[in-house]
């Protein structure tokens, strides 16, 4: 058979196959698994993930941890707890993420230990998971992060978590945080004191406002904006006539925010 005929024959066979497929009835879709089958399938998949998290090969462990990180499944907790104590930075991060998503209460000790990790990502995951617990027993751990964490975002997050514990030690730690170099942290400290209904927050903010040098005045006005006190808002009225436009607009925004918040809290 010449080359031309072979090509023609192959073309005809392919065309016939297409026609046959078109004329054949479509295959029925696979049956969906029932409840029992779904449970068994999930158990099989869970077991595969757990085995892979314990695999001796690092690349398999990391792939499994990465895949399981978005799965909130308490039954993966044991494997995740082991990974969350790993000396490998990435493996520990993935383990902490699984614990935080699937079993934060059961993994509390692992998460508390991660608060002192040198890795920012580990500390962030721990704070994100522990903060919503609102547990007064965690107040000292949050206060320690608030005092000493080198990252201002994490200090601010620790201030928020600390206020949510409503522990007796929370207010003094938040008052001390008003001296933090970061406006973000000072703002969270004031919000926390307001949430705790501290009787001294208005006086502290007013003192800072009165003592503010010109280059810090806007920062202190913004800090005052977190206090829903109409009397303090009235003291900002003088800044509406300030020579600096930036001071005037920040004072205006603060007054509106404070008065709106005071009305909302009084309802």
MILO-172499 format. One record per residue (C-alpha): residue in three letters; y, z, x. Coordinates in steps of 0.5 Angstrom, whole numbers, padded with zeros to 4 digits, always signed. Each point is the difference from the previous one (the first is absolute). Example, Ala and Ser with C-alpha at 12.3 -4.5 7.8 and 13.67 -1.06 7.14 Angstrom:
# residues 2
ALA-0009+0016+0025SER+0007-0002+0002
# end
This chain:
# residues 267
UNK+0000+0000+0000UNK+0007-0002+0003UNK+0005+0005+0001UNK+0004-0003-0006UNK-0006+0001-0005UNK-0001+0007+0003UNK+0007+0002-0002UNK+0000-0003-0007UNK-0007+0003-0001UNK+0003+0007+0001UNK+0006-0001-0004UNK-0004-0002-0006UNK-0005+0006+0001UNK+0007+0005+0000UNK+0003-0004-0006UNK-0007+0001-0004UNK+0000+0007+0002UNK+0007+0001-0003UNK-0002-0003-0006UNK-0006+0004-0001UNK+0004+0007+0001UNK+0005-0003-0005UNK-0005-0001-0005UNK-0004+0006+0001UNK+0001+0006-0004UNK+0004+0006+0004UNK-0003+0006+0003UNK+0001+0006-0004UNK+0004+0005+0003UNK-0003+0006+0004UNK-0001+0006-0005UNK+0005+0005+0001UNK-0004+0007+0002UNK+0000+0005-0005UNK+0002+0008+0001UNK-0006+0002+0004UNK+0000-0006+0004UNK+0007+0001+0002UNK-0001+0007+0002UNK-0006-0002+0004UNK+0004-0006+0004UNK+0006+0005+0001UNK-0005+0005+0003UNK-0003-0005+0005UNK+0007-0003+0002UNK+0002+0008+0001UNK-0006+0001+0004UNK+0002-0006+0004UNK+0007+0002+0002UNK-0002+0007+0002UNK-0006-0003+0004UNK+0005-0004+0003UNK+0006+0005+0001UNK-0006+0004+0004UNK-0002-0007+0004UNK+0000+0001+0008UNK+0004-0006+0001UNK+0007+0001+0000UNK+0002-0007-0003UNK-0005+0002-0006UNK+0003+0007-0001UNK+0007-0003+0000UNK-0001-0006-0005UNK-0004+0005-0005UNK+0006+0005+0001UNK+0005-0005-0002UNK-0004-0003-0006UNK-0001+0007-0003UNK+0007+0002+0002UNK+0002-0002-0007UNK-0006+0003-0004UNK+0001+0006-0003UNK-0007+0003+0000UNK-0001+0007+0001UNK-0008-0002+0002UNK+0003-0003+0006UNK+0003+0007+0002UNK-0005+0002+0005UNK+0001-0006+0004UNK+0007+0000-0001UNK+0001+0007+0003UNK-0004-0002+0006UNK+0004-0006+0001UNK+0007+0004-0001UNK-0002+0005+0006UNK-0002-0006+0005UNK+0004+0000+0006UNK+0001-0008-0001UNK+0007+0000-0003UNK-0001-0006-0004UNK-0007+0003-0003UNK+0003+0006-0001UNK+0006-0003-0004UNK-0005-0004-0004UNK-0004+0006-0002UNK+0006+0004-0002UNK+0002-0005-0004UNK-0007+0000-0004UNK+0001+0008+0000UNK+0007-0001-0003UNK-0002-0005-0005UNK-0007+0003-0003UNK+0000+0007+0002UNK+0006+0004+0002UNK-0002+0006-0003UNK-0007+0000+0004UNK+0003-0002+0006UNK+0006+0004+0000UNK-0002+0004+0007UNK-0001-0007+0003UNK+0007-0002-0002UNK+0004+0006+0002UNK-0003-0001+0007UNK+0003-0007+0000UNK+0007+0003-0001UNK+0000+0002+0007UNK-0003-0007+0003UNK+0004-0003+0005UNK+0000-0006-0004UNK+0005-0002-0005UNK-0004-0003-0005UNK-0005+0005+0000UNK+0005+0005-0002UNK+0003-0004-0005UNK-0006-0001-0004UNK-0002+0007+0000UNK+0007+0002-0002UNK+0000-0005-0006UNK-0007+0003-0002UNK+0002+0007+0001UNK+0007+0000-0003UNK-0003-0002-0008UNK-0004+0006+0001UNK+0006+0005-0001UNK-0004+0006+0003UNK+0004+0006+0003UNK-0006+0001+0005UNK+0003-0007+0003UNK+0007+0003+0001UNK+0000+0002+0007UNK-0004-0007+0002UNK+0006-0004-0003UNK+0005+0005+0003UNK-0003-0001+0007UNK+0001-0008-0001UNK+0007+0001-0003UNK+0002+0004+0006UNK-0003-0004+0005UNK-0003-0007-0001UNK+0004-0005+0004UNK+0000-0005-0006UNK+0006+0001-0005UNK-0004-0004-0005UNK-0005+0005+0000UNK+0004+0006+0001UNK+0003-0002-0007UNK-0006-0001-0003UNK-0002+0007+0003UNK+0006+0003-0004UNK-0002-0003-0006UNK-0007+0002+0000UNK+0002+0007+0002UNK+0005+0001-0006UNK-0006-0002-0005UNK-0004+0006+0003UNK+0005+0004-0003UNK-0002+0005+0005UNK+0005+0006+0002UNK+0000-0002+0007UNK+0003-0007-0003UNK+0007+0001-0001UNK+0001+0003+0007UNK-0003-0005+0003UNK+0004-0005-0004UNK+0007+0003+0002UNK-0002+0000+0007UNK-0001-0007-0001UNK+0007-0001-0002UNK+0001+0000+0008UNK-0004-0006+0001UNK+0003-0006+0004UNK-0002-0005-0005UNK+0004-0001-0007UNK-0007-0002-0003UNK-0003+0007+0001UNK+0006+0004-0002UNK+0000-0004-0006UNK-0007+0001-0002UNK+0001+0008+0002UNK+0006+0000-0005UNK-0004-0003-0005UNK-0006+0005+0001UNK+0005+0006-0001UNK+0003-0003-0006UNK-0007-0001-0003UNK-0002+0007+0002UNK+0007+0002-0003UNK+0002+0004+0006UNK+0006+0004-0002UNK+0004-0002+0007UNK-0001-0007+0000UNK+0007-0002-0003UNK+0003+0005+0005UNK-0003-0003+0006UNK+0001-0007-0002UNK+0008+0002-0001UNK+0000+0004+0007UNK-0002-0006+0003UNK+0005-0005-0004UNK+0006+0005+0002UNK-0002+0000+0007UNK-0002-0007+0001UNK+0004-0004+0006UNK+0003-0007-0002UNK-0006-0004+0003UNK-0005+0004-0004UNK+0004+0001-0007UNK-0004-0006-0003UNK-0007+0003+0002UNK+0002+0007-0003UNK+0003-0004-0007UNK-0007-0003-0001UNK-0004+0006+0002UNK+0005+0004-0006UNK-0002-0006-0005UNK-0007+0003+0000UNK+0002+0006-0003UNK+0001+0000-0008UNK+0006+0005+0000UNK+0006-0002-0004UNK+0004+0005+0003UNK-0002-0003+0007UNK+0002-0007-0003UNK+0007+0002-0001UNK+0001+0002+0007UNK-0002-0007+0002UNK+0006-0003-0005UNK+0005+0001+0006UNK-0004-0005+0004UNK+0002-0005-0005UNK+0007-0001+0003UNK-0003+0000+0007UNK+0004-0005+0005UNK-0007-0003+0002UNK-0003-0004-0005UNK-0007+0001+0002UNK+0001+0008-0002UNK+0003-0002-0006UNK-0006-0004-0003UNK-0005+0005+0003UNK+0003+0006-0004UNK+0001-0005-0006UNK-0008-0001+0000UNK-0001+0007+0002UNK+0004+0003-0006UNK-0004-0005-0005UNK-0007+0002+0003UNK+0002+0007-0001UNK+0003+0000-0007UNK-0006-0004-0002UNK-0005+0004+0003UNK+0003+0006-0003UNK+0000-0002-0007UNK-0007-0002+0001UNK-0002+0006+0002UNK+0004+0004-0006UNK-0004-0004-0005
# end
